[in-house]
Amino acid sequence: MAKLTKDEFISALKEMNLLEIKELVDAMKEEFGVDPSSVAVAAQPVAGEAVEEGPKAVTVTLVNAGAAKVNVIKVIKEITGLGLKESKEIADNGGAVKENISVDEANEIKAKLEEAGAEVEVK
């Protein structure tokens, strides 16, 4: 029996109807003791392995305003557009400065707040 190339095998599969493909899968299970559909499912993550993505939306959280609280309040006010009172509350109590933003924007905000003397987390 001549060995089929991958392209020839795929062309042959395209010509089969669903019942014939099911019979082929059943025969492969019986012959090799392996379910081809489970192998195909297990192989899928390998193809996407190189594309490891992190979270798409993150939150910048103020942990500690530090010694230069006035500068931190100014930066929070600038970033969020909040009033002075609301910005001071975040500086005093900590908490989310900005939520559901891109990682790049979060890193920029983190850098600004750290430059002002704050301790910040990105989650």
N, CA, C and O of each residue as an XYZ file, in Angstrom:
492
protein
N       0.854     -1.183      0.000
C       0.000      0.000      0.000
C       0.894      1.238      0.000
O       1.858      1.320      0.761
N       0.568      2.181     -0.848
C       1.345      3.414     -0.961
C       1.037      4.320      0.222
O      -0.093      4.381      0.706
N       2.059      5.016      0.671
C       1.901      5.939      1.787
C       1.237      7.225      1.287
O       1.642      7.794      0.274
N       0.199      7.674      2.025
C      -0.502      8.909      1.672
C       0.223     10.100      2.273
O       0.712     10.038      3.401
N       0.288     11.173      1.517
C       0.815     12.411      2.077
C      -0.293     13.084      2.877
O      -1.465     12.720      2.775
N       0.090     14.044      3.651
C      -0.888     14.777      4.455
C      -1.948     15.416      3.558
O      -3.139     15.355      3.862
N      -1.519     16.027      2.456
C      -2.462     16.685      1.547
C      -3.421     15.686      0.904
O      -4.608     15.969      0.741
N      -2.898     14.521      0.544
C      -3.759     13.492     -0.052
C      -4.782     12.995      0.961
O      -5.939     12.758      0.617
N      -4.349     12.836      2.225
C      -5.251     12.380      3.270
C      -6.368     13.396      3.502
O      -7.536     13.030      3.634
N      -5.997     14.673      3.551
C      -6.996     15.728      3.758
C      -7.959     15.795      2.579
O      -9.158     15.997      2.773
N      -7.451     15.628      1.359
C      -8.322     15.621      0.180
C      -9.308     14.459      0.243
O     -10.476     14.604     -0.118
N      -8.826     13.302      0.706
C      -9.704     12.141      0.830
C     -10.781     12.394      1.882
O     -11.935     12.007      1.694
N     -10.414     13.037      2.979
C     -11.396     13.356      4.020
C     -12.475     14.309      3.494
O     -13.649     14.177      3.838
N     -12.071     15.256      2.667
C     -13.033     16.212      2.121
C     -14.086     15.530      1.260
O     -15.211     16.017      1.144
N     -13.728     14.418      0.663
C     -14.659     13.702     -0.209
C     -15.591     12.783      0.567
O     -16.569     12.291      0.003
N     -15.311     12.535      1.862
C     -16.135     11.633      2.669
C     -17.332     12.370      3.248
O     -17.288     13.579      3.475
N     -18.409     11.613      3.484
C     -19.548     12.190      4.192
C     -19.350     11.958      5.693
O     -18.396     11.290      6.091
N     -20.216     12.486      6.503
C     -20.073     12.430      7.949
C     -20.063     10.998      8.483
O     -19.300     10.684      9.397
N     -20.888     10.145      7.930
C     -20.939      8.747      8.381
C     -19.618      8.033      8.083
O     -19.129      7.258      8.905
N     -19.052      8.291      6.923
C     -17.769      7.666      6.568
C     -16.646      8.154      7.479
O     -15.772      7.374      7.856
N     -16.662      9.417      7.828
C     -15.641      9.959      8.734
C     -15.785      9.345     10.117
O     -14.789      9.023     10.766
N     -17.033      9.181     10.573
C     -17.258      8.553     11.880
C     -16.737      7.127     11.870
O     -16.110      6.694     12.837
N     -16.982      6.393     10.800
C     -16.478      5.019     10.696
C     -14.946      4.998     10.696
O     -14.337      4.105     11.284
N     -14.334      5.971     10.045
C     -12.874      6.077     10.031
C     -12.336      6.325     11.442
O     -11.360      5.700     11.857
N     -12.966      7.228     12.166
C     -12.545      7.532     13.537
C     -12.690      6.293     14.417
O     -11.802      5.987     15.212
N     -13.808      5.582     14.276
C     -14.021      4.357     15.054
C     -12.963      3.303     14.729
O     -12.462      2.622     15.624
N     -12.629      3.175     13.451
C     -11.599      2.211     13.045
C     -10.234      2.597     13.614
O      -9.454      1.726     13.999
N      -9.941      3.903     13.667
C      -8.671      4.362     14.238
C      -8.620      4.102     15.737
O      -7.567      3.762     16.274
N      -9.749      4.260     16.409
C      -9.813      3.945     17.840
C      -9.495      2.475     18.060
O      -8.712      2.115     18.939
N     -10.124      1.627     17.238
C      -9.950      0.183     17.379
C      -8.522     -0.251     17.027
O      -7.934     -1.068     17.735
N      -7.972      0.281     15.958
C      -6.650     -0.126     15.476
C      -5.516      0.360     16.376
O      -4.591     -0.390     16.687
N      -5.599      1.636     16.792
C      -4.486      2.239     17.520
C      -4.764      2.438     19.010
O      -3.851      2.746     19.776
N      -6.016      2.265     19.420
C      -6.361      2.452     20.819
C      -6.352      3.906     21.256
O      -6.228      4.202     22.445
N      -6.481      4.806     20.305
C      -6.446      6.241     20.592
C      -7.632      6.900     19.907
O      -7.969      6.579     18.767
N      -8.256      7.821     20.619
C      -9.355      8.580     20.033
C      -8.763      9.779     19.299
O      -8.263     10.696     19.950
N      -8.801      9.803     17.959
C      -8.200     10.898     17.204
C      -8.781     12.263     17.561
O      -8.070     13.266     17.506
N     -10.048     12.317     17.921
C     -10.651     13.603     18.254
C     -10.059     14.167     19.545
O      -9.922     15.384     19.669
N      -9.704     13.313     20.508
C      -9.093     13.822     21.739
C      -7.660     14.277     21.493
O      -7.185     15.199     22.155
N      -6.968     13.648     20.556
C      -5.611     14.075     20.205
C      -5.661     15.438     19.535
O      -4.826     16.300     19.811
N      -6.628     15.635     18.662
C      -6.756     16.916     17.971
C      -7.092     18.027     18.962
O      -6.566     19.134     18.846
N      -7.947     17.752     19.919
C      -8.304     18.747     20.919
C      -7.101     19.059     21.792
O      -6.865     20.221     22.122
N      -6.344     18.053     22.167
C      -5.168     18.271     23.009
C      -4.081     19.014     22.257
O      -3.273     19.706     22.876
N      -4.039     18.892     20.956
C      -2.992     19.532     20.170
C      -3.257     21.020     19.949
O      -2.320     21.767     19.668
N      -4.481     21.462     20.064
C      -4.808     22.850     19.793
C      -4.045     23.845     20.653
O      -3.544     24.826     20.105
N      -3.921     23.657     21.972
C      -3.179     24.650     22.747
C      -1.716     24.771     22.334
O      -1.118     25.833     22.501
N      -1.138     23.716     21.807
C       0.251     23.772     21.384
C       0.413     24.784     20.260
O       1.405     25.512     20.216
N      -0.547     24.833     19.361
C      -0.465     25.776     18.252
C      -0.512     27.215     18.746
O       0.172     28.072     18.187
N      -1.294     27.500     19.773
C      -1.422     28.849     20.295
C      -0.465     29.139     21.439
O      -0.550     30.193     22.070
N       0.437     28.216     21.708
C       1.325     28.345     22.850
C       2.209     29.587     22.769
O       2.499     30.202     23.795
N       2.632     29.955     21.595
C       3.528     31.097     21.435
C       2.830     32.417     21.757
O       3.488     33.402     22.093
N       1.514     32.439     21.656
C       0.764     33.663     21.913
C       0.231     33.603     23.341
O      -0.908     33.197     23.572
N       1.051     34.004     24.279
C       0.671     34.020     25.683
C       0.249     35.438     26.024
O       1.089     36.334     26.103
N      -1.036     35.648     26.225
C      -1.530     36.982     26.494
C      -1.879     37.122     27.962
O      -2.361     36.186     28.599
N      -1.625     38.303     28.480
C      -1.985     38.608     29.851
C      -3.384     39.182     29.883
O      -4.117     39.114     28.897
N      -3.748     39.743     31.012
C      -5.085     40.336     31.109
C      -5.216     41.540     30.183
O      -4.253     42.275     29.964
N      -6.397     41.730     29.651
C      -6.629     42.841     28.736
C      -7.036     44.108     29.490
O      -6.773     45.216     29.023
N      -7.668     43.953     30.641
C      -8.089     45.110     31.427
C      -7.596     44.929     32.864
O      -7.771     43.867     33.460
N      -6.985     45.967     33.405
C      -6.438     45.898     34.755
C      -6.909     47.110     35.562
O      -7.519     48.038     35.031
N      -6.605     47.069     36.856
C      -6.955     48.150     37.759
C      -5.698     48.657     38.445
O      -4.877     47.864     38.905
N      -5.544     49.965     38.516
C      -4.432     50.577     39.239
C      -4.948     50.911     40.633
O      -5.930     51.637     40.788
N      -4.266     50.367     41.652
C      -4.690     50.546     43.029
C      -3.604     51.251     43.824
O      -2.437     50.863     43.772
N      -3.986     52.282     44.554
C      -3.057     53.003     45.417
C      -2.957     52.254     46.741
O      -3.958     52.053     47.428
N      -1.739     51.842     47.092
C      -1.514     51.130     48.343
C      -1.172     52.121     49.456
O      -1.681     52.020     50.572
N      -0.299     53.083     49.132
C       0.149     54.051     50.125
C       0.539     55.338     49.399
O       1.253     55.296     48.397
N       0.075     56.468     49.899
C       0.381     57.744     49.257
C       1.801     58.202     49.533
O       2.326     59.046     48.806
N       2.429     57.671     50.558
C       3.803     58.058     50.869
C       3.880     59.403     51.559
O       2.864     59.954     51.983
N       5.102     59.935     51.671
C       5.350     61.178     52.407
C       4.874     62.407     51.640
O       4.456     63.391     52.251
N       4.930     62.363     50.319
C       4.548     63.521     49.505
C       3.096     63.397     49.059
O       2.803     63.336     47.865
N       2.192     63.362     50.036
C       0.774     63.114     49.752
C       0.164     64.177     48.842
O      -0.688     63.864     48.010
N       0.585     65.415     48.991
C       0.031     66.510     48.180
C       0.316     66.262     46.697
O      -0.560     66.453     45.853
N       1.540     65.838     46.384
C       1.890     65.542     44.985
C       1.068     64.377     44.453
O       0.642     64.383     43.298
N       0.850     63.382     45.297
C       0.061     62.216     44.884
C      -1.385     62.629     44.624
O      -1.997     62.180     43.655
N      -1.924     63.475     45.479
C      -3.299     63.962     45.282
C      -3.413     64.694     43.946
O      -4.392     64.514     43.222
N      -2.427     65.512     43.619
C      -2.438     66.243     42.345
C      -2.428     65.276     41.162
O      -3.154     65.474     40.188
N      -1.606     64.231     41.250
C      -1.521     63.256     40.156
C      -2.833     62.491     40.028
O      -3.313     62.270     38.917
N      -3.418     62.083     41.158
C      -4.706     61.365     41.129
C      -5.772     62.249     40.490
O      -6.558     61.782     39.667
N      -5.797     63.521     40.868
C      -6.777     64.463     40.320
C      -6.595     64.598     38.805
O      -7.567     64.623     38.050
N      -5.345     64.684     38.381
C      -5.041     64.810     36.948
C      -5.454     63.554     36.168
O      -6.027     63.647     35.082
N      -5.160     62.395     36.730
C      -5.431     61.127     36.039
C      -6.923     60.838     35.952
O      -7.429     60.450     34.899
N      -7.624     61.031     37.070
C      -9.025     60.608     37.144
C     -10.022     61.674     36.739
O     -11.136     61.367     36.315
N      -9.615     62.934     36.872
C     -10.560     64.017     36.606
C     -11.486     64.260     37.781
O     -12.451     65.016     37.665
N     -11.202     63.624     38.922
C     -12.014     63.811     40.121
C     -11.706     65.170     40.742
O     -10.731     65.831     40.386
N     -12.552     65.561     41.667
C     -12.317     66.797     42.396
C     -11.234     66.597     43.451
O     -10.747     65.486     43.662
N     -10.872     67.684     44.100
C      -9.815     67.652     45.113
C     -10.202     66.751     46.290
O      -9.383     65.971     46.777
N     -11.448     66.865     46.740
C     -11.912     66.074     47.891
C     -11.842     64.577     47.599
O     -11.336     63.804     48.412
N     -12.356     64.170     46.429
C     -12.361     62.747     46.066
C     -10.936     62.219     45.881
O     -10.627     61.093     46.271
N     -10.079     63.037     45.287
C      -8.686     62.641     45.080
C      -7.972     62.474     46.416
O      -7.166     61.560     46.587
N      -8.274     63.363     47.363
C      -7.670     63.280     48.701
C      -8.146     62.016     49.417
O      -7.360     61.367     50.107
N      -9.420     61.663     49.262
C      -9.945     60.443     49.891
C      -9.204     59.211     49.392
O      -8.879     58.320     50.178
N      -8.936     59.154     48.096
C      -8.189     58.016     47.546
C      -6.775     58.014     48.115
O      -6.254     56.957     48.472
N      -6.149     59.186     48.202
C      -4.788     59.277     48.737
C      -4.761     58.886     50.217
O      -3.823     58.227     50.666
N      -5.762     59.280     50.961
C      -5.813     58.960     52.394
C      -6.125     57.495     52.661
O      -5.504     56.875     53.524
N      -7.083     56.936     51.927
C      -7.583     55.595     52.216
C      -7.054     54.508     51.285
O      -7.218     53.322     51.568
N      -6.433     54.893     50.199
C      -6.009     53.904     49.208
C      -7.201     53.454     48.387
O      -8.305     53.972     48.554
N      -6.987     52.501     47.511
C      -8.071     51.976     46.693
C      -7.814     52.187     45.219
O      -6.747     52.641     44.806
N      -8.828     51.843     44.434
C      -8.701     51.896     42.980
C      -8.595     53.338     42.503
O      -9.427     54.182     42.835
N      -7.560     53.601     41.720
C      -7.398     54.915     41.103
C      -8.119     54.916     39.763
O      -8.863     55.845     39.449
N      -7.892     53.860     38.973
C      -8.554     53.738     37.679
C      -8.755     52.256     37.403
O      -7.844     51.456     37.614
N      -9.952     51.883     36.926
C     -10.312     50.478     36.710
C     -10.555     50.185     35.243
O     -10.875     51.073     34.453
N     -10.395     48.903     34.896
C     -10.674     48.389     33.545
C      -9.983     49.203     32.452
O     -10.623     49.705     31.529
N      -8.673     49.319     32.580
C      -7.874     50.044     31.589
C      -6.839     49.097     30.995
O      -6.601     48.013     31.527
N      -6.235     49.506     29.907
C      -5.230     48.670     29.250
C      -3.974     48.598     30.116
O      -3.738     49.458     30.964
N      -3.185     47.568     29.888
C      -1.953     47.377     30.642
C      -0.989     48.531     30.394
O      -0.317     48.986     31.320
N      -0.914     49.004     29.164
C      -0.022     50.125     28.843
C      -0.417     51.388     29.611
O       0.432     52.063     30.193
N      -1.700     51.694     29.604
C      -2.181     52.877     30.330
C      -1.931     52.714     31.831
O      -1.556     53.669     32.511
N      -2.141     51.504     32.341
C      -1.911     51.242     33.763
C      -0.450     51.458     34.132
O      -0.152     52.014     35.189
N       0.455     51.026     33.272
C       1.881     51.212     33.546
C       2.267     52.689     33.537
O       3.112     53.114     34.325
N       1.654     53.471     32.653
C       1.911     54.911     32.617
C       1.419     55.580     33.905
O       2.115     56.412     34.487
N       0.223     55.211     34.335
C      -0.343     55.779     35.555
C       0.503     55.383     36.761
O       0.787     56.204     37.633
N       0.898     54.120     36.795
C       1.737     53.629     37.893
C       3.035     54.431     37.966
O       3.462     54.830     39.049
N       3.658     54.667     36.819
C       4.914     55.419     36.787
C       4.719     56.841     37.314
O       5.550     57.344     38.071
N       3.621     57.490     36.915
C       3.353     58.855     37.387
C       3.164     58.892     38.901
O       3.700     59.765     39.583
N       2.388     57.927     39.420
C       2.115     57.912     40.856
C       3.375     57.575     41.656
O       3.616     58.155     42.714
N       4.176     56.639     41.148
C       5.414     56.293     41.849
C       6.399     57.461     41.821
O       7.133     57.683     42.784
N       6.412     58.191     40.733
C       7.276     59.373     40.632
C       6.874     60.418     41.667
O       7.719     61.151     42.182
N       5.577     60.480     41.965
C       5.073     61.427     42.973
C       5.309     60.914     44.393
O       5.104     61.652     45.357
N       5.739     59.653     44.530
C       6.059     59.116     45.854
C       5.079     58.097     46.387
O       5.173     57.711     47.552
N       4.139     57.646     45.569
C       3.120     56.689     46.032
C       3.580     55.248     45.796
O       4.458     54.968     44.981
N       2.940     54.347     46.554
C       3.136     52.906     46.353
C       1.881     52.403     45.641
O       0.766     52.610     46.121
N       2.066     51.740     44.489
C       0.951     51.397     43.616
C       1.020     49.928     43.212
O       2.104     49.363     43.066
N      -0.158     49.314     43.030
C      -0.260     47.947     42.498
C      -1.105     47.980     41.228
O      -2.038     48.772     41.098
N      -0.749     47.096     40.295
C      -1.569     46.916     39.091
C      -2.089     45.497     39.130
O      -1.313     44.542     39.141
N      -3.407     45.361     39.151
C      -4.035     44.030     39.231
C      -4.943     43.823     38.040
O      -5.567     42.769     37.915
